Amino acid sequence: MSVINNYKKLIQHIKTTCRECHRNYKNINIVAVSKQQEYEKIKTLYEGGHSCFGENRLDEAIFKWRKLDKEKTQLHFIGALQSKKIKDIIKNFDVIETLDTESSAEKLALYKSRNVKIPKIYVQINIGEEKQKRGIYPSDVKQFLNICREKYDLSISGAMCMPPINENPKKFFKDMLDICTREKLKKISMGMSNDFKEAIICGSNNIRIGSLLFGKREKT
C-alpha cells in the first residue's frame, strides 16, 4: 500500500476517533516520523501536501531536507537533545520536543539572548519514570518549568512523552494530560503508530506517526 493511501487511512482513523470522543479532528497535528525512512517515501508524502515531519538525527535531517523546500515544512526534533548540537538544531528545526536538562535550557537561552530565533520548545516527560529513558520525572516538571521560564526566560509551548512498552498507555496519557493542564502546556505530544487512538481520546493534539505511514524503517 502506498504512503498516500496510508496517509488517507490514518486521517479516517483520526476522524473516527475524534467523533467518538467529541473532538475536532482538525486540532490533531500529525508529525510524520521520517527518521531512517527512504527519501522517496518522504518526498511522496511531502508532495502529497503533508508539511509536518519529525527527525531524531541532526545529520540525517540536514541531508534529507536539503533536497526539499524546508520553508514549506514544519520540522520537529524528536531525538535526544545534546547541548553541543543545539546551535545546528536551532538552524534546522521549527520545534524541539525533547528539552529535559538545564544545560540545554541554558544553551537555548544563550542563543535567544543573541537574538537568534528559537524553535518552539516542548519538555520531554518521563511519564513512566523509567530509568532507561530520558525525560523529566512527573514530580520534577513544575520545578524544571520554573527554571526554564524564570531563570532562562524560555517560552515552553508543550510537552512530549512515551509511555512504557507493553503496558496499557491510557493511565500514562491521562497523567500526561493532567500535568499539561496544570502547567498550562497547550501542545501535548503523545501517541505513536500503535497507540495514537488512545492518545487522542486522552487529549493529545500532536501524534508522532512513523511505521503506519512509511512502513518499516531502513536498517542502519
C-alpha positions as CSV (number, residue, x, y, z in Angstrom):
1,M,0.0,0.0,0.0
2,S,1.3,3.4,-0.9
3,V,2.3,6.2,1.5
4,I,-0.5,8.3,0.3
5,N,-3.1,5.5,0.9
6,N,-1.7,5.0,4.3
7,Y,-2.0,8.7,5.0
8,K,-5.6,8.8,3.9
9,K,-6.4,5.8,6.0
10,L,-4.8,7.5,9.0
11,I,-6.8,10.6,8.5
12,Q,-10.0,8.5,8.5
13,H,-9.0,6.8,11.7
14,I,-8.3,10.1,13.3
15,K,-11.7,11.5,12.2
16,T,-13.5,8.4,13.6
17,T,-11.6,8.6,16.9
18,C,-12.4,12.3,17.2
19,R,-16.1,11.7,16.6
20,E,-16.1,9.1,19.4
21,C,-14.6,11.5,21.9
22,H,-16.2,14.7,20.6
23,R,-13.1,16.4,19.4
24,N,-12.3,18.3,16.2
25,Y,-10.0,16.3,14.1
26,K,-8.5,19.4,12.6
27,N,-6.9,20.1,16.0
28,I,-4.8,16.9,15.7
29,N,-1.4,17.5,14.2
30,I,0.4,14.6,12.6
31,V,4.1,14.6,13.0
32,A,5.2,12.2,10.2
33,V,8.2,10.5,11.8
34,S,10.6,10.2,8.8
35,K,13.7,9.1,10.6
36,Q,15.6,6.3,8.8
37,Q,12.9,6.3,6.1
38,E,13.6,6.2,2.3
39,Y,13.8,9.6,0.8
40,E,11.3,8.8,-2.0
41,K,8.6,7.9,0.6
42,I,9.1,11.2,2.4
43,K,9.1,13.1,-0.9
44,T,5.8,11.4,-1.9
45,L,4.1,12.4,1.4
46,Y,5.6,15.9,1.2
47,E,4.4,16.4,-2.4
48,G,1.0,15.0,-1.4
49,G,0.5,18.0,0.8
50,H,1.7,17.0,4.3
51,S,4.0,19.5,5.8
52,C,5.0,18.3,9.4
53,F,7.8,15.8,9.9
54,G,9.8,14.5,12.8
55,E,13.5,13.6,12.8
56,N,15.8,12.5,15.6
57,R,19.2,12.7,13.9
58,L,20.6,16.1,13.0
59,D,22.9,15.0,10.2
60,E,20.2,12.8,8.6
61,A,17.7,15.6,8.8
62,I,20.1,18.2,7.2
63,F,20.8,15.7,4.3
64,K,17.2,15.0,3.6
65,W,15.7,18.4,3.9
66,R,18.4,20.0,1.8
67,K,16.6,18.3,-1.2
68,L,13.2,19.6,-0.2
69,D,11.7,23.0,0.4
70,K,12.2,23.5,4.1
71,E,10.3,26.7,4.0
72,K,7.1,24.9,3.4
73,T,7.5,22.4,6.2
74,Q,7.5,22.3,10.0
75,L,10.3,20.0,11.2
76,H,10.2,18.6,14.7
77,F,13.3,17.4,16.5
78,I,12.4,14.3,18.4
79,G,15.8,12.9,19.3
80,A,17.9,13.2,22.4
81,L,18.8,16.8,22.8
82,Q,22.5,17.4,23.3
83,S,23.6,20.9,24.3
84,K,26.6,20.7,22.0
85,K,24.4,20.3,19.0
86,I,21.8,23.0,19.9
87,K,23.3,25.6,17.6
88,D,22.7,23.5,14.5
89,I,19.4,22.1,15.7
90,I,18.1,25.7,16.1
91,K,19.0,26.4,12.5
92,N,17.3,23.4,11.1
93,F,14.2,22.7,13.2
94,D,11.0,24.5,14.0
95,V,10.1,22.6,17.1
96,I,12.2,20.9,19.7
97,E,10.2,18.2,21.6
98,T,12.9,16.9,23.9
99,L,14.2,19.5,26.3
100,D,15.0,17.7,29.5
101,T,18.2,19.2,31.0
102,E,19.1,22.6,32.5
103,S,22.3,22.7,30.4
104,S,20.3,22.6,27.2
105,A,17.9,25.2,28.6
106,E,20.9,27.4,29.4
107,K,22.2,27.0,25.8
108,L,18.9,27.8,24.2
109,A,18.7,30.9,26.4
110,L,22.2,32.0,25.3
111,Y,21.2,32.0,21.7
112,K,17.9,33.7,22.5
113,S,19.9,36.5,24.2
114,R,21.8,36.9,20.9
115,N,18.5,37.5,19.1
116,V,18.6,34.1,17.4
117,K,15.2,32.8,16.6
118,I,14.5,29.8,18.9
119,P,12.2,27.0,17.8
120,K,9.1,26.2,19.8
121,I,10.0,24.1,22.8
122,Y,8.4,21.1,24.4
123,V,9.8,19.4,27.5
124,Q,10.2,15.7,27.5
125,I,8.5,14.0,30.4
126,N,9.5,10.5,31.6
127,I,5.9,9.7,32.3
128,G,6.6,6.1,33.4
129,E,9.6,7.0,35.5
130,E,11.7,4.5,33.5
131,K,15.4,4.5,34.4
132,Q,16.5,3.7,30.8
133,K,14.6,6.6,29.3
134,R,15.4,10.3,29.2
135,G,13.0,13.0,30.4
136,I,11.8,14.9,33.4
137,Y,10.0,12.8,36.1
138,P,6.4,14.0,36.7
139,S,7.2,15.2,40.2
140,D,10.0,17.4,38.8
141,V,8.1,19.0,36.0
142,K,6.9,22.1,37.8
143,Q,10.4,22.9,39.1
144,F,12.0,22.3,35.7
145,L,9.5,24.6,34.0
146,N,10.1,27.3,36.6
147,I,13.8,27.1,35.9
148,C,13.2,27.4,32.1
149,R,10.7,30.2,32.4
150,E,12.1,32.3,35.3
151,K,15.8,31.7,35.2
152,Y,16.3,31.4,31.4
153,D,13.2,33.3,30.1
154,L,12.2,30.5,27.8
155,S,8.7,30.1,26.5
156,I,7.6,26.4,26.8
157,S,4.8,25.5,24.4
158,G,4.2,21.9,25.3
159,A,5.4,18.5,26.5
160,M,6.1,15.1,25.0
161,C,6.1,11.6,26.4
162,M,6.4,8.0,25.5
163,P,4.5,5.5,27.8
164,P,6.2,2.3,28.9
165,I,6.2,-0.5,26.3
166,N,3.9,-3.4,26.9
167,E,1.7,-1.5,29.4
168,N,-1.7,0.0,28.9
169,P,-0.9,3.6,27.8
170,K,-4.2,5.1,28.9
171,K,-3.1,5.7,32.6
172,F,0.1,7.4,31.4
173,F,-1.7,9.5,28.8
174,K,-4.2,10.7,31.4
175,D,-1.4,11.5,33.8
176,M,0.3,13.5,31.0
177,L,-2.9,15.4,30.3
178,D,-3.2,16.3,34.0
179,I,0.4,17.6,34.0
180,C,-0.1,19.7,30.9
181,T,-3.4,21.1,32.1
182,R,-2.0,22.0,35.4
183,E,1.1,23.6,34.0
184,K,-0.8,25.4,31.1
185,L,1.1,23.5,28.4
186,K,-1.1,23.6,25.3
187,K,0.8,21.3,22.9
188,I,0.6,17.7,24.0
189,S,2.8,15.3,22.0
190,M,1.8,11.7,22.8
191,G,0.7,8.7,20.8
192,M,2.5,6.8,18.1
193,S,1.5,4.3,15.4
194,N,0.4,1.7,18.0
195,D,-1.4,3.9,20.4
196,F,-2.4,7.2,18.8
197,K,-6.2,6.5,19.2
198,E,-5.9,6.2,22.9
199,A,-3.7,9.3,23.0
200,I,-6.3,11.3,21.1
201,I,-9.0,10.2,23.4
202,C,-6.8,11.3,26.4
203,G,-6.2,14.7,25.0
204,S,-3.2,14.6,22.6
205,N,-3.0,17.2,19.9
206,N,0.3,16.0,18.4
207,I,0.7,12.4,17.3
208,R,4.0,11.0,16.1
209,I,3.4,8.5,13.3
210,G,6.1,6.6,11.5
211,S,5.6,2.9,10.5
212,L,1.9,3.3,10.0
213,L,2.7,5.8,7.2
214,F,6.0,4.7,5.8
215,G,6.3,1.0,6.8
216,K,9.4,-0.4,8.5
217,R,12.5,1.8,8.7
218,E,15.6,1.3,6.7
219,K,18.2,-0.8,8.6
220,T,21.2,1.3,9.8
